[in-house]
């Protein structure tokens, strides 16, 4: 049973857009982040997540964001400075009813203002919801086929 559960959870990381060999930067890590999801992403990409101090280009960013973390638009703009053209941001916010919950309309508005396209929202764990946001280059590519 555990092998099946592990396979299903690995598929979650793949469904969130992660692939083997990617460099993924993590921003907003704190004691409340979902360690299981972090482990799944690392297993999928085949390496550790790089932290906020990483000073090279990443393929994707995992951004843990809570309502009291400041301005979401600013956080998204900052996150996109670290990723390659065509990269994506996985925005993780607490689920409804959890401390730090962020309204979906706020996420949509912040993403649009930051120049990102929201592709999907997904259940990303017990306490977290995920929104996959694409940079303009990636959004244009996904619309072509």
PENOR-V600115 format. One record per backbone hydrogen bond with DSSP energy under -1.0 kcal/mol. CO is the residue of the C=O (numbers start at 1). NH is the residue of the N-H. E is the energy in kcal/mol with one decimal. If there is no record, write none. Layout:
CO,NH,E ; CO,NH,E
This chain:
1,5,-2.4 ; 2,6,-2.6 ; 3,7,-2.2 ; 4,8,-2.5 ; 5,9,-2.3 ; 6,10,-2.3 ; 7,11,-2.1 ; 9,13,-1.4 ; 10,14,-1.9 ; 11,15,-3.3 ; 12,16,-1.8 ; 13,18,-2.1 ; 14,17,-1.9 ; 19,22,-1.7 ; 23,59,-2.5 ; 23,60,-1.5 ; 24,50,-2.6 ; 25,62,-3.2 ; 27,64,-2.8 ; 30,33,-1.7 ; 34,38,-2.1 ; 35,39,-2.7 ; 36,40,-2.2 ; 37,41,-2.4 ; 38,42,-2.5 ; 39,43,-2.6 ; 40,44,-2.3 ; 41,45,-2.7 ; 42,46,-1.7 ; 45,21,-2.4 ; 50,26,-3.2 ; 51,54,-1.9 ; 58,84,-2.6 ; 60,25,-2.5 ; 61,90,-3.5 ; 62,27,-3.1 ; 63,92,-3.2 ; 66,69,-2.5 ; 71,75,-2.1 ; 72,76,-2.6 ; 73,77,-2.6 ; 74,78,-2.8 ; 75,79,-2.3 ; 76,80,-2.0 ; 79,82,-1.2 ; 82,58,-2.6 ; 84,87,-2.2 ; 87,135,-2.0 ; 88,61,-2.1 ; 89,133,-3.0 ; 90,63,-2.9 ; 91,131,-2.4 ; 92,65,-3.1 ; 93,129,-3.2 ; 95,98,-2.3 ; 98,101,-1.7 ; 100,67,-2.0 ; 103,107,-1.8 ; 104,108,-2.6 ; 105,109,-2.4 ; 106,110,-2.5 ; 107,111,-2.7 ; 108,112,-2.4 ; 109,113,-2.5 ; 110,114,-2.1 ; 111,116,-3.2 ; 112,115,-1.4 ; 117,134,-3.0 ; 120,132,-2.5 ; 122,130,-3.3 ; 127,95,-2.5 ; 128,124,-1.7 ; 129,93,-2.5 ; 130,122,-2.8 ; 131,91,-2.8 ; 132,119,-2.9 ; 133,89,-3.0 ; 134,117,-2.3 ; 135,139,-2.5 ; 136,140,-2.3 ; 137,141,-1.8 ; 138,142,-2.4 ; 139,143,-1.2 ; 141,144,-1.1
